[in-house]
Structure formats: C-alpha cells, structure tokens
Amino acid sequence: MSSTDTILEEDRDHELVVTFFPPLYLQRKIWVLDVLRRDGFDSVVEIGCGEGELASALVQPAPWLSPPPFDIVPPMPEEDPLMSPTRPNFNSSREPIPNLHVIRLDCLDIDANSLQVAKNGTAPPQLNEYENRWTIPQTRWEALTVKLWKGDLQAINEEFVDRECIVSAEVIEHLPPDVLPMYAPMLLGVYHPYKFLVTTPSYTFNARYTTPNALPGVRKGFPDPTGRTNRVFRHSDHKFEWTVDEFEYWCRAAAVQWGYRVETSGVGHAEQADPYGREAELGAASLVAEFTRLDIGEGKRSKLAAEARAFVADAQLKVPAHELFGHHEHIAHPQARQPKPFKEIGDCVQEYMESRRDTFSRFSEVWWDREIAAMCGGWTEVLLAAIEQHDKLDIILQREGEGQDRDWMIVLVGGLSQPVPEEADTDEDSSDMIPPDWMPQEEDYSESGDEDDTGDVEWEGSEDVSENEYVWHEEDSSSGWGITENGWGVDDGECQKASPWDDITNKEVAEGFQKASVA
C-alpha cells in the first residue's frame, strides 16, 4: 500500500485542515483595495457593507494629496523605472502601495445592528483631552462625505447612479431566488458604475476540505436551504454557492447584456499543501470578478438603463425606499491646497533642522511635522520645490531602492548656523565643579552601604544600575518625559525651538552644587 493510499484511508472519515493566511476575508479586502488604488477611484458604493470592515479602511485619510495643479508646481517627469530616481515623487507609479483619495462613500445593508457598527467605524475622530495628547489622528487633506443606508437591494437609490465603483463582496450568495434576478440589472443596468467588483465563495474549492474518496456526511456545513441541490455550503444563510464554471458563465452573460467586459479570477489559497495535488484543479477559495463599463455611447447606455428600470419595476417586489441611517462629513484641514510661499516653507524647514541640531533630516520625517505639511497645503511636491529653491537646503538619495526602501535626506547646506557648543576644556574634570568648601559627611554613606574586603562600598541595589544610568522618579518632573503644555514635543509656534537648557553654563552648575551643600 502506498503512502497516498494510507493517507486516503486515514483521512476519509474526517475533514482536512485548511487554513488561510492572511485570513480569507482579509485577502478579499486586499483584492478590492488593490483595484481601487490602481484605478484611483474617489467615489465608491458598497452594497452589503456589513459592519464596515472595508468602509473603515476607505475613510482613512491619505497622508498627502495627489499632484498639485501646474500653476502651483510644474508636473514631475515620469522617470525610467529601470533607473534610480533622481528626486522624490510620492505620487509616482513606482510607489508599491498608492494612496486612496476617496471623497464620497455610500454603504448599504439591511441589518441595523451591522450598520450601527459601520456608522461608528466611519465617523470622524472625536478628540478629547486624552486622545489629543497621546493619539493625534492623521491630518486630513481632502473632505469626505459618508452616507450609510438601510434597505433592500431591489429598491432603487438615485444617489448610487453613475458612480465610479460599486463593490459587492460576499453578498450575491445570500440573495433569495426572487431577488437574485434583480442583482445584475440593478447594479450594472440602473446604476451602471464605471467599475463593478464582486466576490463570492467557490463551491469548487469546497472539495479541498475532504479527501477525494471521503465518506458520505464527512463534509461539515449547511445543506442547500432551497432544496434545489444536494450541495453543502459554508454558511447557513447561503442560498447557493457557484462552481468556477457557473460563476464565469453568469459573469459573461451579465457583461454582455449590460455593456461591460469582465475578468474573473480567485483569491485565497490554503496554507497547507493538498496531499492529493488538487491545487490547480480546485482553484481559490473565493471567486472574484472585475466588470469594466464599455464605451457604447450615451444613447445606448441610457437605453440599457431604462430597460433595467423597467425590469425592476415589472418584478413588483414591494420594498420601502432606502433609509438614510447615518451621515458623516469629514472636514479637510483649513490650509489644504493653500500653500505658503516656497521661501517661507524653506525657512521653516531650515529652522526646524537648526532647532534639532540636524544637518541631515529624512524627507518623510520633515513631512510628518504637522505645521510644515500644513504650510505645503498637503502637497509633498510643494515641500520638494521649496527645498530645491532654498539656498540653504538640498536633497539627496541616501539609499537606493523603491518605495519604502528609498531614503531621501534633506541636507542643511553649510551645516548648522549655530554649531553645537564645544565640550568643556579637556583639562577640566568633574572634580573642578565641586565647591571648595564641600566635604562629604560620614552619615551620607556609612549606614546605606556595606564595605567589602577591598574597602569599596557596595551600594544597595547598585549592581542593577550601571554607573551611567539615570533612574527616573516621578517627582523629577511634573509633566513626564518631554511633555510640554500641548503634548509630547508639541510647540506653540510653527517650528520647534532649541531647548532653553542649551544655554546653562558651568558656572550655573557650580552654583547649584553650592546651594545644595548649604542646604
């Protein structure tokens, strides 16, 4: 008996272990986000949003704006991808993960409890005192409108018409037989978005959970609730699960009828290798399709939309209109798209670096200074132009590579205008700082230390602290490490200033010792 036969006999009475990493739902979400980023959509509708797992990602603000108009900064030439870049371009096609710039998001679901979670997850951040000190949200450079709707698929919502992209992930398999025929006419006919993304479980992949000759009833799951088939589904609410061929047939028919082209594929492969070598045969766990609207002319498109509306009306599925469940307005930063003059920005960058005693600063680090980014109006291209036109600043590529591997450095030409003070005279040591009339008192150490055989004093607990380590106590500071009145390292002005402690002299330190000895 071969090893394969042994495995078959041992496993035919129970399910095989099948897991996914990242989890399958995240892989579907990543696929959707990849398409949205690639095509740069800013207007999205999600049909069947659930608790807002995708929506909560779509409302996150981009760290900077898309390239500015030509009258602000001339466009950057697209560089040869095979050559090392000569200047930073964070809106380049070379970026591995382009930013999303969503300005309108609508979400539809039938469940009020799920919508409430989605509503909370898509709301603008509310800053209370604690959050303002410790978890300041990222600056938003673009306004965003979010609307959450409660209602059924078969009710027409005019606000969904002619949007850039509609997403429907893991929804179609939940539709009952009388509603499923409305799916394509409503989404592709009535709403006719430029892009339509759909995902659904693959029934073909379900065979991966059992051996080829598994005993009857081994596959755990949920029998077809409609009674139309003897299939076992993954979820109790699934009305059907399509095979790869069935899904592709439905997609091609819908695309032809409503003026689209479609590409189908799959996401989600098991972490474990199939001991029976069925990976290619069974495919991925989730089937995905990307519909793209064809340019068939405005007249023909309008005719198709009218036919779709008539089809929905003839079905006579009496459902109420969509109810607006939640509405959020995310406000953009007041200085968004209103940059300061290049010279003023460059001077602030210089002052920022001078205050930090930095001859070199990472471009990204300077950008994350909120005041500098606000002076640039949210455009990294403006910051770059200000640096390149400033006589005291330059920019270089410290480490070659792409995306996050690129390490662009801003250089302070000529170094610091006020160099770091030189160390004290090397002939002077710390004993010169001790007042001449100070004498150690015996009680300062006789009761707190033990003398060893060599005559050295062993301080209690001293073996746990190195001679250069400072043990911080709460009474040393009333506000904690580096916490200013407005939070950690936050200054009232546009640029950080040098620390007032930089000007303390040796004389003042000596006077401190004198006061301590008198006390």
N, C-alpha and C positions, 0 to 999 in steps of 0.2 A: 504494500500500500504506500502510495507516495505521500509526501508531506502535505501536498494540497488536498488530497483525499482526507487526510487526518483532520485538517482544519475544517473541511466541509462537515464532517461528521460531528465535530465538537461544537460547531457554531450554528448548526442548522436549527437548533431549538431555542435560540435567543437572538436578540438584536446585536449588531456590531456597534462598537464605539465609534461615533462620528462627531467630531468637534471642529469648530472653526476659530481661526484667529487672523485678524480681529473678529469679534462676533459677527454673525451673518448680517444682523440689522445694521451694524456699522459699515460693513462692506457695501451694502446697498446705498447707504447715505453718502459714502465716499464717491461712489459712481455718479450719483446725482450732482454732488458739489463739483466734481471734476468737469462735468459737462457745462454747468453754469459758469464756472471760472473760465473755461476755454472760450466760450462764446461771449462772455462779458455781459450777461443779461442784468438789467436793473429793475425789471418788473416781473414778478413771479406770483403764480397762483398755485396753492397746494390743495388738492382735492383729497379729503381724508387725512387731515393733519394729525389726528390722534392727540397725544399730549404735547405735541410741538417739538419733537426731537430735531427735525430738520429746521423748523421755523426758528428755534432758539439759536441755531448756528447762522441763519441768514440775517438776523438782526444785529450781529456783531459788527461794529464799525471797522472800516478799512483803516489801516494806520496812516495812509496818505491818500491824496486824491489822484485821479487819472491825470495825464499830462495837461498842462495849462494851455490856454489859447496862445496863438502865435504872437499876439501883441504883448503878452506877459513875458514869455520866454520862447525863443525860436525852437522849433522841434529838434530833438536829438536825432542824428542819423542812425539808422539801424546798422549795427556793426556786424562784421562777418562772424558767425557763430563758431567758426573754426579757429578764430584768432582770439588772443587775450583782450579783454575790454580795456579801453583807454580812459574811460571815465564812468562813474556810477550811473546806472539807469535802472531805477527800481520799478519802472513800468515796462521794462523790456520783455520781449517774448522769451528771453533767456531765463527769466525767473521760473524756478521749478513749480512754485505754487502762486499763481496770480491772485490778486486780491479780488474780492467780490465788492460790488458797489450797488447794492440793492437799495432803491429809493421807494419802492412800493411793493408790499407783500399782503396778499389776501389768503386766508386759510378757511377751509370749510370742513365741518364734521357734523355728525348727527348726535353725538353724545355730549351733553352739557358738562359732565364731570371732567371729561378729557379736555374740553375746550377751556375750562377754568384753569387747568394746569398750564395749557398752552398760553392762555392770556397772561398768567403770572410770569411765565418764562420769556415772553416777548415784550414785557413792559420796560419803559426807560428806567435806568437805575435811580433809586431814590437815595440821596446822600444824607445820612445822618452824621452826627459828630464822629462816631466810631469809624464809619466807613471812610469819611473824609481824611482821617489820619492814616489809616492803615491800608485801605484797598481802593485807591482812587481809580475810577473807571478810565478806560482809554478815551482819548479825545475823539469826538465825532465830527467829521468834516462835511458830511452830507446829511441832509434831513431825510427822514424815513417815515412813511405812513404805513401803519399796520392795521388791518381790519380782520376780525375773526367773525365768521358767520356760522350760524346754526341752521341746518336744514338738509334736505334730501338732494341727491344728485339730479333727479329728474325735474327740479324746479329751476327755471332759467334765472340767472343773476346777470343783469346787463353790465355790471362792473367787471365781469370776467371776460368780456368780449374783446378780441383783438389784442390780447396781451402778448408779451414776448415769449413767456414759457409757462406751461402748466405741468405740474408734477403730480403723479398719482402712483404712489408706492404701496404695494401690497393692499390694494383696495378692490380691484376687479373681481377677485375670487370670493369676496364677501357678498356680491350682489345677487339677489334672488332672481329666478328665471324671468319674472315680468319686468325687472329693472335693467338687466344686462343688455337688452337690445337698445336701450337709451344711451349707453356709455359712449360709443364712438360718435353717433350723431350729435350728441350734446357737446362733447369736448372738442371734436375735430370739425364738426359742422357748424354749430351755433357759435361757439367761442373762437374757433379757428386760430389758435395761437401760432406763432412762428415755429415754436418747438414744443413737442409733447413728449414727456418721459414717463414710461410706465414700467413697473416691475410686478412680478407675480411668482409664486412658488413653482418649481418644476416637478411635476409628478414623475417624470423620467428618473430624476435623481433619487426618488424615494427608495428605489431598489438598492441603493448603496447601504441602507440600514440593515439589510439581511443578506444571507448567503444566496447564491443562485438557486439552491435546492432547499430553501427554508421550509419548515413545516407550516401547514396552514395555521393562521392565527398568531404566528410569531411577531408579525409587524404590529407594533402598538400604535394606536392612533384613533381616528374617528371615522367611522363608515360614512359614505356619501349620504348626507341627510335628505337629499332629494329622491333617493332610491333609483336614480337613473343608471347608476353603475355599481359595481362591486368594489370600487376603489376605497382605499383607506387614506384619509387626508391627515395633514399635520395639525389642523386646528379645528375645534368643534364648530366654529362659525363658517368654515369654508363651504361654499355651495358647489364648488368644483375645483379641480387642480388639473391644469393642462399639461400634456406631454410637450416636448420640444416641437414636434411636427404640428400639433394642434395650435400652439401659440404662434408659430410662424405663419400658418395659414390665416389665422384671424388678423394678424398684423398686416399681411399683404392685402387682404380683402378690404380692410378699413382704409388703408393708404390709397388704394386705387379709387375707392368710392368717394373719398373726401379730399382728394387733391394733395396727397403727401407722398414723399418717399420715406422708406423706413429701413433701419438697420437693426438687426436683432443679435443679441449675444447673451452672455451669462456672467454672473458673479457668484463667488462663494465656492471654494474647493476645500475638501476636508483636510485637516492637518495630517491625518493618518493615511498612509498608502493603502489602497484597496488590495487585499491579498489575492484578489481574483482578477486584477488588471483591467478593471472596467472603467477607469477614469475617462478615457476618450468616448466610450460608448454612452455613459450616463451624463456626462457634462457637468454643468454647475448647478448649485442648489437653487438659485434664483434666476429666472429668465428676465431679461431687460430689453427694452425696445426704445429707439430714439426716432421719433417722427419729425420730419422737417417739411415745412409748408412749401409747396411748389409755387412758382410764379406763373399762374394760369390766367392772369388778368383780373381786373377789378370786377368786371361784369360777371364772369363765370364764378368768381368767388362769392359774390352776392347771391347768385342763383343757388349755389350749393347751400349757403346759409339759410335761405328761405325754405329750401326743401327740408333741411334739418329741423327747422322750427315747426313746419307743418307735420313732420313725422312725430315729433314730441307731442304736439297738440292732439293728433289723432289717437295717440295711445291712451288719452283720457285718464292719466294717472293723477288723481286729485291730491295735490300736496300743497301745503302753505308756502308762501314766499319765504326766502331766506331771512332770518332774523339777525340783525347786527348784534353780536354777542359781546364784542369788545372793540375798542378803537384806541390806538396809541399814536402819538406824534412824538417822534424822536427829533429833538431840535439840534441843528448844526451849531458849531462854535461860532460866535459872533464875528470872528475875524476870518472865517473860511472864505477863500477866494478873494481876500482883500490884503495882499501882501504889502509890507513896508518897503521902502526903497532899498536897493541892494546894499548901498553903503551903510545904512543903519543896521541892516542884518549882519553884515560882515563885522562891523564894530562890536556888535553884541557877542558874536562868536569869539572874537579876539578877547573881549573882556571875560567871557566865560572860561576860556582856556587859561588866561592870566590868573584868574581867581583860584583856579585849581592847580596852578603851577604845572600845567601840562604843555609841553612842547608839541606833543602828538596826541590827538584825540580821534577815536573812531567816529566816522561819519554817522553811523547809526546811533551812537551814544549821544552825540550832539543833537540829533533829530529828536530823541526822546525827551529832551528838555522842553517842557511844555511851552514856555514863553518863546523860545526860538522857533519852534514849529508854528506857533500862532503868528509870529511875525512874518513867516513864509506863506501864510494863508492856507496851510495844509499841503503845499506842493514841495516835494523834495527837489524838483528841478529848480525852484527859486533859490533854495539853500545852496545848491551847487553853483548856480550862476553868481550868487553873492560871494561865495568863496573864491571862485575863479577871477572875479573882478576886483578883489581886495588886494592891496599891495602887501599886506602882512600875512596873507593866508595862501596856502596851496593845498593840493590834494594828490595823494599817491596811492598806488595799489601795493599794499604790504605783502599780501599772499594771494597768489593766483588761484583760479578755480571758477566755479559757477555758483550762483545762488548764495546760500548761507556760507559757503567757503570763501567768498570774496570778502576781503578785509580792507576797506577803503579808509585811509587815515588822513585827517586834516592836519596840516603842518603849520606851525607858527613860524613864519619866515624870520630869521634872525634871532630866534629864541625869545625868551621872556624879556620884556622891557624892564622888569624889576626882578633880577635874579634872586634865587633863594639865598638868604643870608648865609655867609660862610660860617663854619663851625668855629667855636671859641679857640683861642691860641692853643696849639698842641702842647705847649709847655705847661699849661694850666691844667690841674686835675681837680676832681670833685672836692678834695680837702680844702682847696682855696676858697670854696664857697661857705665854709663853716665859720661862723663868727669867732673871733679870737678868744672871747671870754666864756665860750660854751664848754662845759665839762659834762661827760656822761655821769649819771647818777647810778649808784650801785643797785638801787631798787628797780632801775629800768630793766634789768635783765636777771638779777640773781634769783628771783622767785619764779620766773617763767621759763627758765632753761636749765638743762642738766649738763654738767661738764663731763666729757668723756675722758678716756685715758690720755689723750693727747693734749688736753687742756682747752679744746674747742667747745664752744657752746652749741648744743643741739636744740634748736627752737622747736617748740611743739608743732608738729604738722609740717615742718619745713621741708621734709623730703618729698612732699607732694607739690611743691611750688618751686619753680626754677627761680634763680636769682634775678632774672629779667622779667618775671611775670608779675603783672599787677592784678591784685584781687579786688574786684569792684564790689562796693557795698551800696546799698540803696541810698544811704544818707549822703553819698558822694555827689549826687545830682538830684535835683528836684524834678527834672523832666526826662531823665533817661538818656541813653546814648544818642547824642547828636540830634535830639528832638528840639526843634525850635518852636516858637509860638504857633506856627501854622503847620507843623508836622515835620517829619524827618527830612532834614536838608532842604526845606522849602523856604525861599526868601521872598520878602515882600516885593522886591524890585524885579525887573525883567531878567537881570543877570545876577549870578551869585557873586558875592564879595569875598575878599580874603578874610580869614579868621582874625578877630581882634587879638588873639593870643600871639600872633606872629611878632608883635612889637614888644613883648615882655623882655626886659634886659636882665643881664646877670646881676646888676645892682639891685633890681627889684626882688630877684630871687633871694639874694643875701639878706635884704631887709626882712623878707619873710621868715628866714631862719632866726633872725634876731628877735622878731616878735614872738616866735614860737618858744624860744628859750626863756624869754622874760615871763611868758605865761606859765 
